Amino acid sequence: MNHCADMAMPTPPTRLAGWLAPLLVLGLIAGCASPAKKPTAPVVSTETEAEPKVAAKPKASKGDPDARFTAALKLLKDRQLKEAREAFFQLAKDFPQYGGPYTDLAIIQYQAKQPALAIANFEKAARLNPENAVAWNWLGVIARESKDYPKAEASYLKALSIKPDYAAAHLNLAVLHDVYTGRPAEALNHYREYQRLAGGDKLIVTAWIKELEAQGLPPPAAAGGTP
């Protein structure tokens, strides 16, 4: 058995711009010593989606949503996943018009290996806020794991149509084309875009880029060059 190592991309919770913004806590790229091995786990980032603030003051019986969301984030940060899941579930129940709590709940459910529940809540989040690129990216991840590659591609592309600089979606789309759909030229373009957006070369991704370039795929076009 080949010796493999996980290259972790920690994304600890930070102060969000609003209690409705979805939280992304941890993404893993599972990579082996051989550059031919590609990630099998979802690639996520700390990017969040801007959603409208609560327009009306919530009923007192529901409590203060900001305080409740802050408390849910702390539970998640402290890895109290059962309690965090319940907190986000109650937030979604009490404030069903917003997609953020559904997104956070779905991420926890995915990590708990409850894909059916995760899909339902990611889809709910996307319906409530069609501009939620995070939910679309995760729907792509789950579709790819289910071998529904057309749906995975459509979901990643939807995420990128909303947020063209979404590095994680570029990397997920690159892996999809590189490993699963046999479209290396498109994979190479998305690997390069991920590297540009990530703010520095990721060694494992650099290895994958070189692997594809060794197949005779074109180098990146020079700025201002002739198309």
Backbone as a ProteinNet text record, in pm:
[ID]
protein_1_A
[PRIMARY]
MNHCADMAMPTPPTRLAGWLAPLLVLGLIAGCASPAKKPTAPVVSTETEAEPKVAAKPKASKGDPDARFTAALKLLKDRQLKEAREAFFQLAKDFPQYGGPYTDLAIIQYQAKQPALAIANFEKAARLNPENAVAWNWLGVIARESKDYPKAEASYLKALSIKPDYAAAHLNLAVLHDVYTGRPAEALNHYREYQRLAGGDKLIVTAWIKELEAQGLPPPAAAGGTP
[TERTIARY]
85.6	0	88.1	56.4	135.5	117.1	222.3	214.8	154	42	-26.8	-27.4	-34.2	-41.8	-153.5	-217.9	-322.3	-262.5	-290.2	-249.1	-367.9	-366.5	-481.8	-482.1	-600.7	-620.5	-708.8	-653.5	-738.2	-804.7	-930.1	-1004.5	-1082.1	-1012.7	-1080.1	-1184.7	-1290	-1395	-1342	-1387.6	-1351.5	-1479.5	-1464	-1580	-1646.3	-1770.9	-1839.3	-1906.5	-1938.2	-1997.8	-2145.1	-2201.7	-2342.1	-2377.2	-2476.1	-2507.2	-2561.6	-2603.5	-2659.8	-2556.3	-2432.1	-2331.3	-2287.6	-2279.3	-2240.7	-2095.7	-2066.7	-1932	-1872.5	-1746.3	-1674.1	-1559.2	-1556	-1460.3	-1335.3	-1343.3	-1223.4	-1236.4	-1131.1	-1128.1	-1002.2	-1009	-892.5	-869.6	-745.4	-706.5	-628.7	-681.7	-611.8	-516.8	-388	-289.5	-187.1	-134	-31.6	102.2	206.1	339.2	342.7	268.4	262.9	172.7	219.4	134.4	15.6	12.6	-101.1	-224.8	-204.8	-318.6	-381.8	-510.4	-581.4	-670.5	-712.4	-793.2	-925.4	-967.8	-1097.1	-1194	-1146.1	-1232.6	-1265.6	-1373.7	-1411.5	-1309.5	-1291.8	-1205.8	-1296	-1278.2	-1358.7	-1267	-1321.7	-1241	-1314.8	-1251	-1314.1	-1405.7	-1420	-1506.7	-1650.6	-1723.6	-1862.4	-1950	-2077.6	-2173.3	-2244.6	-2255.6	-2327.4	-2477	-2548.3	-2693.1	-2755.2	-2879.4	-2942.9	-2954	-2943.6	-2964.5	-3112.1	-3139.7	-3279.2	-3350.8	-3455.2	-3521.8	-3603.9	-3667.9	-3754.2	-3696.4	-3720.2	-3671.1	-3741.3	-3665.6	-3729.1	-3813.5	-3907.5	-3988	-3899.8	-3936.4	-3855.6	-3842.3	-3946	-3943.3	-3834.5	-3794	-3690.1	-3550.2	-3541.3	-3411	-3343.5	-3226.3	-3148.9	-3074.9	-3101.1	-3038.1	-2886.3	-2836	-2691.1	-2624.4	-2683.3	-2626.2	-2634.6	-2745	-2760.2	-2662.2	-2642	-2548.8	-2406	-2371.3	-2238.2	-2216.5	-2318.8	-2308.4	-2292.2	-2364.8	-2352.7	-2213.2	-2157.5	-2021.3	-1920.7	-1940	-1846.6	-1853.4	-1974.2	-1988.4	-1914.6	-1926.7	-1859.6	-1707.9	-1663	-1519.2	-1463.8	-1543.2	-1499.5	-1522.3	-1565.2	-1587.2	-1697.1	-1790	-1907.5	-2014.8	-1993.5	-2070.5	-2218.3	-2246.5	-2386.2	-2462.2	-2400.8	-2464.9	-2473.2	-2366.8	-2368.1	-2475.8	-2488.3	-2591.2	-2729.8	-2755.7	-2885.3	-2907.7	-2801.7	-2814.3	-2848.2	-2779.1	-2808.3	-2944.7	-2983.3	-3115.7	-3223.8	-3208.4	-3307.5	-3308.3	-3190.5	-3184.7	-3260	-3237.6	-3306.9	-3457.3	-3497.1	-3639.6	-3702.7	-3630.2	-3685.5	-3677.1	-3579.5	-3560.2	-3550.3	-3657.6	-3652.5	-3636.9	-3642.7	-3633.1	-3489.6	-3392.5	-3252.8	-3174.9	-3080.6	-3009.1	-2886.8	-2829.5	-2704.5	-2708.9	-2806.9	-2811.7	-2826.7	-2901.2	-2914.2	-2778.3	-2698.3	-2567.3	-2477.9	-2473.9	-2390.2	-2436.5	-2567.4	-2622.2	-2585	-2593.7	-2562.1	-2414.8	-2326	-2183.4	-2159.1	-2221.2	-2206.3	-2262.7	-2376.6	-2437.7	-2350.9	-2290.3	-2199.6	-2082.6	-2024	-1910.5	-1950.5	-2078.7	-2130.4	-2176.2	-2144.3	-2180.4	-2331.3	-2399.6	-2544.1	-2572.9	-2530.7	-2538.2	-2679.5	-2778	-2914.4	-2963.5	-2939.6	-2978.2	-2897.8	-2768.2	-2683.7	-2733.3	-2763.2	-2812.1	-2939.9	-3033.8	-3161.7	-3140.1	-3048.7	-3027.6	-2942.6	-2845.2	-2772.9	-2868.7	-2957	-3053.9	-3150.3	-3190.6	-3277	-3205.9	-3077.2	-2999.3	-2988.2	-2967.5	-2953.7	-3085.6	-3196.6	-3326.3	-3354	-3320.8	-3344.5	-3254.3	-3133.1	-3038.2	-2963.8	-3013.3	-2949.3	-2805.2	-2766.1	-2629.3	-2535.2	-2577	-2495.7	-2397.2	-2280.6	-2179.7	-2129.1	-2125.4	-2077.7	-2167.2	-2297.1	-2390.2	-2375.4	-2361.3	-2345.5	-2216	-2108.9	-1982.5	-1997.8	-2063.8	-2082.5	-2174.9	-2276	-2361.6	-2280.8	-2182.9	-2093.7	-2010	-1959.2	-1879.4	-1959.7	-2081.7	-2164.3	-2203.6	-2233.3	-2266.9	-2148.3	-2028.1	-1909	-1887.8	-1909.9	-1893.5	-1998.2	-2111.9	-2217.1	-2198.1	-2087.8	-2053.4	-2149.1	-2219	-2302.5	-2217.8	-2129.6	-2031.2	-2091.9	-2194.3	-2257.1	-2316.7	-2382	-2439.8	-2330.2	-2221.5	-2109.8	-2053.6	-2032.2	-1978.6	-2072.9	-2202.1	-2299.7	-2300.2	-2287.2	-2288.2	-2164.3	-2047	-1924	-1929.8	-1979.8	-1988.9	-2086.9	-2194.5	-2289.3	-2220.2	-2142.2	-2067.9	-1974.7	-1907.6	-1812.4	-1882.2	-2002.7	-2076.9	-2116.6	-2136.3	-2170.1	-2045.5	-1939.9	-1816.8	-1698.7	-1663.4	-1558.4	-1422.6	-1398.3	-1270.6	-1277.9	-1371.7	-1388.7	-1283.7	-1172.8	-1058.7	-1096.3	-1171.3	-1206.6	-1285.4	-1377.4	-1457.2	-1370.3	-1270.8	-1177.9	-1101.8	-1055.4	-979.2	-1067.5	-1188.5	-1278.9	-1312.2	-1333	-1363.4	-1242.4	-1123	-1001.2	-986.5	-1007.7	-997	-1102.8	-1223.8	-1330.1	-1287.1	-1234.9	-1195.8	-1068.7	-978.7	-851.8	-871.6	-949.7	-959.8	-1082.5	-1193.8	-1320.5	-1379.5	-1357	-1421	-1323.2	-1194.6	-1096.8	-1084.8	-1084.4	-1070.4	-951.4	-829.9	-710.1	-682.9	-715	-688	-771.7	-898.3	-982.7	-935.9	-894.5	-841.6	-720.9	-633.2	-512.2	-546.3	-641.8	-680.4	-731.3	-811	-866.1	-761	-667.1	-556.6	-477.8	-449.8	-372.6	-448.7	-578.7	-658	-661.4	-671.7	-666.6	-534.9	-423.9	-294	-286.5	-340	-337.1	-418.5	-536.8	-626	-582	-511.3	-471.2	-360.9	-302.9	-201.9	-67.8	-34.3	94.3	85.5	196.7	197.4	175.5	77.1	57.2	136.2	231.5	326	257	154	88.8	16	-45.4	-114.3	-12.9	100.7	208	250.8	258.2	296.5	192.2	63.7	-41.1	-35.8	-6.6	5.3	119.8	232.5	348.2	318	242.8	205.3	123.5	30	-52.2	27.8	112.9	195.3	288.9	330.4	418.7	347.9	215.6	138.9	132.4	199.2	200	88.8	21.8	-81.9	-18.1	-88.6	-26.7	2.6	111.9	140.6	43	34.6	-59.5	-21	-121.5	-96.1	-37.2	56.9	117.1	15.7	23.9	-69	-51	-161.9	-154.3	-115.3	-104.4	-62.9	-173.9	-139.1	-237.2	-316.9	-446.9	-527.4	-506.9
-120.2	0	123.8	214.7	337.3	420.5	485.5	574.8	706.2	741.5	864.9	960.5	1088.6	1191.5	1286.7	1338.6	1438.7	1576.8	1659	1798.3	1878.2	1919.5	1987.9	2134.1	2187.8	2330.6	2381.7	2414.2	2454.2	2587.2	2594.1	2718.4	2743	2784.8	2802.2	2911.3	2898.5	2999.5	3138.4	3234.5	3373.6	3452.2	3577.4	3663.8	3687	3647.9	3660.1	3795.8	3831.4	3962.1	3965.1	3856.2	3852.2	3712.4	3698.9	3566.7	3472.3	3523.9	3438.1	3380.6	3426.4	3377.9	3238.2	3145.7	3008.9	2999.2	2908.5	2886.8	2762.5	2771.6	2657.4	2630.4	2512.6	2489.6	2416.5	2319.3	2242.3	2175.5	2186.6	2113.4	2031.9	1909.8	1824.2	1790.6	1802.1	1750.1	1623.7	1509.7	1384.6	1359	1366.9	1349.6	1246.1	1176.3	1076.8	1127	1049.7	1087.4	1099.3	1012.9	1019.3	1132.6	1221.6	1332.4	1286.8	1158.7	1109.6	1096.1	1088.8	1078.3	1215.8	1221.3	1347.6	1347.3	1466.8	1474.1	1401.8	1338.2	1270.7	1336.7	1426	1494.7	1633.8	1694.5	1825.2	1931	2021	2136.3	2254.4	2313.1	2427.7	2539.7	2651.8	2766.7	2847.8	2954.9	3041.2	3145.1	3143.9	3241.5	3218.6	3327	3316.7	3392.1	3364.1	3428.3	3540	3654.9	3766.4	3742.1	3746.6	3732	3849.8	3879.9	3996.7	3981.1	4090.4	4092	4063.5	4027.2	4006.8	4140.7	4146.2	4273.7	4319.2	4223.4	4258.1	4199.6	4266.3	4217.1	4086.1	3981.6	3853	3859.1	3766.1	3757.5	3723	3777.4	3756.5	3608.5	3528.9	3387.6	3312.5	3369.5	3304.7	3348.8	3446.9	3494.2	3582.5	3626.9	3712.9	3626.3	3642.2	3554	3567.8	3690.4	3707.9	3631.4	3640.8	3569.5	3419	3372.7	3230	3179.1	3257.7	3215.5	3214.2	3316.5	3319.1	3196.7	3159.9	3042.4	2914.8	2907	2789.6	2780.2	2894.9	2896.2	2848.2	2888.4	2845.2	2694.7	2641.1	2496.9	2425	2480.4	2420	2431.4	2548.6	2568.8	2473.5	2446.4	2356.6	2209.5	2183.4	2047.2	1975.1	2050.3	1990.7	1978.1	1881.2	1874.9	1842.2	1756.3	1724	1847.6	1923.3	2044.5	2151.3	2162.8	2261	2226.7	2099.3	2056.4	2093.5	2070.8	2104.8	2256.1	2332.6	2478.3	2532.1	2482.5	2528.9	2479.2	2359.7	2308.2	2400.3	2441.2	2529.2	2667.2	2716.4	2844.9	2836.9	2728.5	2711.3	2700.1	2634.8	2620.1	2753.9	2834.6	2961.3	3071.4	3062	3165	3096.7	3034.5	2949	3024.2	3156.6	3233.1	3257	3217.9	3243.5	3114.2	3118.9	2997.8	2964.4	3063.3	3039.3	2924.9	2921.9	2811.1	2675	2668.6	2542.2	2497.2	2593.1	2559	2501.6	2568.1	2519.6	2382.7	2365.7	2237.8	2128.4	2158.6	2059.4	2019.4	2115.5	2082.5	1984.3	2009.3	1917.3	1779.9	1777	1649.1	1573.9	1645	1578.6	1515.7	1590.5	1539	1422.7	1415.2	1304.9	1188.2	1194.6	1088.5	1069.9	1181.8	1181.4	1255.5	1197.1	1270	1309.4	1224.4	1258.3	1384.5	1392.7	1512.7	1633.3	1613.3	1723.4	1777.1	1687.6	1730.8	1812.2	1762.2	1832.3	1973.4	1989.3	2121.6	2212	2156.4	2239.8	2289.1	2200.8	2241.5	2346.8	2330.8	2431.2	2565.3	2562.1	2685.6	2752.7	2672.2	2728	2785.2	2722	2777.3	2909.9	2916.4	3040.3	3152.8	3118.1	3217.3	3156.9	3175.7	3117.7	3165.9	3272.6	3323.7	3261.9	3156.4	3090.7	2996.8	3048	2969	2852.6	2870.3	2764.1	2641.2	2660	2547.2	2478.4	2555.3	2495.4	2414.8	2465.2	2391.7	2257.3	2257.2	2133.5	2037.8	2088.2	2001.5	1935.1	2008.7	1948.9	1837.4	1858.3	1756.2	1627.8	1641.8	1523.9	1454.5	1532.7	1472.1	1395.6	1450.8	1380.9	1250.3	1252	1130	1025.3	1070.4	978.6	940.2	984	954.7	1020.9	1124.6	1202.3	1320.2	1293.2	1392.9	1512.9	1494.6	1612.9	1707.5	1648.7	1733.5	1801	1728.5	1788.4	1907.2	1888	1997.4	2116.9	2090.5	2200.3	2275.5	2203	2268.3	2354	2300.5	2379.4	2503.7	2486.2	2600.6	2704.5	2658.8	2753.4	2832.8	2763.7	2833	2937.7	2902.2	2995.2	3108	3084	3193	3298	3253.8	3345.5	3413.5	3334.7	3385.1	3337.9	3412.4	3367.1	3345.9	3410	3394	3291.8	3199.4	3095.9	2987.2	2996.9	2908.1	2761.7	2731	2592.2	2529.6	2604.5	2550.3	2525.8	2613.1	2589.8	2459.4	2436.5	2315.1	2191.4	2198.6	2084.9	2054.2	2158.2	2138.1	2082.1	2127.9	2075.2	1926.4	1885.3	1743.1	1662.3	1716.3	1646.9	1616.8	1718.5	1699.7	1616.5	1629.4	1557.2	1408.3	1373.1	1234	1162.6	1233.7	1165.6	1186.3	1299.4	1324	1323.2	1309.1	1298.7	1424.3	1539.1	1666.4	1742.5	1694.8	1748.5	1895.4	1942.7	2083.1	2174.6	2140	2219.4	2207.1	2086.3	2067.3	2156.5	2162	2242.2	2389.7	2437.9	2578.7	2607.8	2517.3	2541.2	2520.9	2429	2417.4	2547.5	2602.5	2727.7	2841.9	2846.6	2953.3	2937.1	2813.5	2790.2	2840.5	2808	2851.9	3003.9	3069.2	3216.7	3273.6	3217.5	3270	3233.2	3121.4	3074.3	3160.3	3248	3339.4	3274.7	3175.3	3108.9	2968.1	2914.3	2780.5	2674.2	2589.8	2470.9	2359.2	2302.1	2210.1	2092.8	2035.4	1920.4	1959.9	2079.2	2124.6	2158.8	2214.7	2240.9	2111.5	2002.6	1873	1825.7	1846.4	1804.2	1887.2	2016.5	2102.4	2053.9	2025.2	1977.9	1844.2	1760.5	1630.9	1649	1743.7	1768.4	1837.6	1931.5	2000.1	1902.6	1796.9	1696.5	1617.6	1623.8	1556.5	1638.1	1753.7	1838.4	1940.5	1958.4	2060.2	2198	2297.1	2429.4	2499.6	2578.5	2661.7	2775.1	2848.8	2962.1	3069	3131.5	3235.9	3358.3	3423.6	3546.2	3659.7	3746.1	3860.1	3945.6	3979.5	4064.1	3991	3857.8	3779.8	3763.7	3706	3681.8	3556.4	3560.5	3443	3330.5
0	0	0	-90	-97.6	27.3	67.5	182.6	136.8	197.1	159.6	276	245.5	348.9	314.2	414.6	394.2	402.4	301.5	305.1	351.3	476.1	533.7	497.2	477.1	452.7	565.1	680.3	792.6	766.9	800	785.1	913.3	1020.4	1147.9	1140.3	1219.5	1217	1248.9	1173.4	1197.3	1218.7	1259.6	1279.1	1145.1	1130.6	1004	993.3	868.9	843.5	878.1	918.7	957.8	1001.1	1086.2	1140	1035.3	920.2	817.7	722.8	731.2	638	675.3	577.4	609.6	652.1	742.3	793.7	731.1	687.3	634.6	728.9	788.2	895	853.3	763.8	734.7	600.6	518.5	392.6	386.7	334.9	322.9	177.3	132.3	2.8	31.1	-1.6	24.3	-90.8	-66.4	-171.4	-132.3	-228.8	-203.2	-253.9	-228.1	-273.4	-424.9	-492.3	-637.8	-681.7	-772.4	-816.6	-897.1	-936.4	-1012.6	-926.2	-793.5	-703.5	-684.8	-698.4	-688.3	-564.9	-518.3	-396.6	-412.1	-305.8	-305.2	-209.7	-124.8	-29.8	-82.4	-34.2	-85.3	-51.9	-143.7	-121.8	-90.6	26.8	65.3	109.3	138.3	176.3	280.7	326	426.6	364.2	231.1	168.1	212.4	234	276.5	178.4	185.2	97.4	171.1	108.3	169.2	154.4	264.7	262.2	334.8	303.5	366.7	516.5	585.1	729.5	760	882.7	921.4	911.7	830.3	805.4	925.5	988.2	1100.9	1228.4	1339	1466.3	1500.4	1533.3	1561.3	1687.4	1694.7	1815	1934.4	2049.3	2168.7	2202.7	2171.5	2205.8	2129.7	2016.6	1936.7	1976.9	2061.2	2105.5	2002.6	2039.5	1950.5	1848.8	1718.7	1619.2	1614.9	1633.6	1631.4	1744.8	1864.3	1979	1959.1	1904.6	1881.4	1776.8	1672.1	1567.2	1621	1698.9	1759.9	1847.7	1922.7	2009.2	1926	1814.2	1726.9	1666.5	1628.2	1574.1	1676.9	1801.6	1906.2	1926.2	1922.9	1934.6	1821.6	1701.4	1586.5	1599.3	1642.8	1662.3	1767	1869.1	1976.2	1941.9	1817.8	1769.1	1847	1901.9	1964.6	1855.8	1768.2	1645.3	1668.4	1763.4	1790.7	1836.4	1926.8	1976.5	1867.9	1787.4	1678.5	1576.4	1545	1449.2	1500.6	1627.2	1684.3	1682.8	1711.2	1712.9	1574.4	1470.8	1335.7	1288.4	1332	1298.3	1353.5	1477.8	1539.2	1474.6	1436.9	1365.7	1233.3	1158.8	1031.7	1052.4	1160.3	1191.4	1227.7	1305.6	1352.9	1248.1	1156.7	1053.6	917.7	870.7	751.9	620.6	625.5	502.1	458.1	538.3	506.5	487.1	393.3	356	438.6	508.5	579.4	679.4	770.9	867.1	800.8	688.4	616.7	561.9	515.1	461.2	569.4	684	793.9	842.7	853.4	896.1	797.5	668.6	565.8	569.6	596.3	605.3	719.2	832.9	947.2	911.7	844.6	807.7	707.4	615.6	520.7	595.3	687.3	762.5	852.1	888.2	968.4	881.3	751.9	656.9	648.8	635.2	613.4	483.1	369.4	243.1	201.3	228.8	187.2	257.2	387.7	461.2	413.7	389.7	344	210.4	116.8	-14.4	1.1	81.9	98.9	152.1	245.9	305.1	216.9	143.9	46.9	-61.7	-107.8	-210.1	-155	-29.6	33.4	41.3	81.2	90.4	-45.8	-150.6	-285.5	-336.4	-298.2	-339	-269.5	-142	-67.4	-115.1	-150.9	-201	-319.2	-442.6	-560.1	-581.2	-510.9	-522.7	-419	-353.2	-251.6	-320.1	-355.5	-427.3	-343	-212	-123	-135.5	-132.6	-143.7	-278.5	-385.3	-517.9	-526.6	-467.4	-469	-397.8	-281.7	-207.6	-282	-349.1	-429.8	-540.8	-593.8	-692.6	-634	-513.7	-445.8	-428.3	-379.6	-352.3	-482	-585.9	-715.2	-771.7	-758.2	-807.3	-731.8	-600.6	-522.6	-560.4	-611.6	-657.7	-804.1	-863.3	-1002.9	-1101.6	-1057.5	-1148.4	-1196.7	-1290.4	-1331	-1403.9	-1488.9	-1548.8	-1444.2	-1342.8	-1237.2	-1157	-1130.2	-1057.1	-1134.2	-1264.1	-1345.8	-1345.2	-1362.7	-1364.9	-1232.8	-1122.2	-991.4	-970.9	-1007	-994.1	-1083	-1205.6	-1296.5	-1244	-1179.9	-1120	-1010.5	-926.8	-820.3	-879.5	-989.3	-1050.7	-1124.8	-1174.7	-1238.6	-1135.7	-1011.6	-902.5	-848.8	-832	-772.9	-859.2	-964.1	-1055.2	-988.5	-875	-806.6	-693.4	-700.4	-598.7	-623	-552.6	-576.3	-557.1	-451.9	-423.8	-537.6	-595.8	-706	-828.7	-851.9	-962.5	-942	-820.8	-794.4	-805.4	-752.2	-764	-909.6	-989.9	-1131.2	-1204.7	-1167.6	-1228.8	-1203.2	-1079.3	-1044.7	-1119.7	-1128.8	-1200.9	-1343.9	-1413.8	-1553.5	-1567	-1473.1	-1479.8	-1457.3	-1355.8	-1312.3	-1367.4	-1381.1	-1404.9	-1544.3	-1608	-1737.3	-1853.7	-1826.2	-1934.2	-2018.8	-1953.5	-2025.9	-1968.4	-1998.6	-1933.3	-1962.3	-2082.1	-2113.4	-2024.3	-2003.4	-1915	-1770.7	-1732.5	-1597.4	-1574.8	-1671.4	-1657.3	-1637.6	-1714.4	-1700	-1558.9	-1503.8	-1370.3	-1261.2	-1280.4	-1185	-1180.6	-1297.5	-1303.5	-1237	-1261	-1200.5	-1048.9	-1002.4	-858.1	-800.6	-865.7	-816.1	-810	-912.1	-914.4	-799.2	-776.8	-674.1	-533.5	-520.9	-388	-327.8	-404.8	-351.7	-326	-402.7	-387.3	-440	-481.9	-539.3	-432.8	-452.6	-371.2	-438.2	-367.3	-429.4	-497.5	-433.5	-494.3	-621.3	-622.4	-742.6	-850.9	-811.6	-907.9	-975.4	-896.2	-953.3	-1053.8	-1022.5	-1115.2	-1243.4	-1231	-1348.1	-1436.8	-1377.3	-1455.4	-1520.9	-1452.3	-1508.2	-1635.6	-1633.4	-1751.9	-1861.1	-1822.9	-1922.5	-1992.2	-1919.2	-1979.4	-2088.7	-2090.6	-2195	-2323.2	-2322.1	-2440	-2442.7	-2328.6	-2322.7	-2325.1	-2375.8	-2394.4	-2263.6	-2262.2	-2144.6	-2139.5	-2027.9	-2020.9	-2120.5	-2181	-2278.9	-2212.4	-2279.8	-2228.8	-2231.7	-2132.5	-2128.3	-2250.8	-2316.2	-2434.5	-2560	-2551.9	-2667	-2766.6	-2879.3	-2984.1	-2952.6	-2956.1	-2923.1	-3024.6
[MASK]
+++++++++++++++++++++++++++++++++++++++++++++++++++++++++++++++++++++++++++++++++++++++++++++++++++++++++++++++++++++++++++++++++++++++++++++++++++++++++++++++++++++++++++++++++++++++++++++++++++++++++++++++++++++++++++++++++++

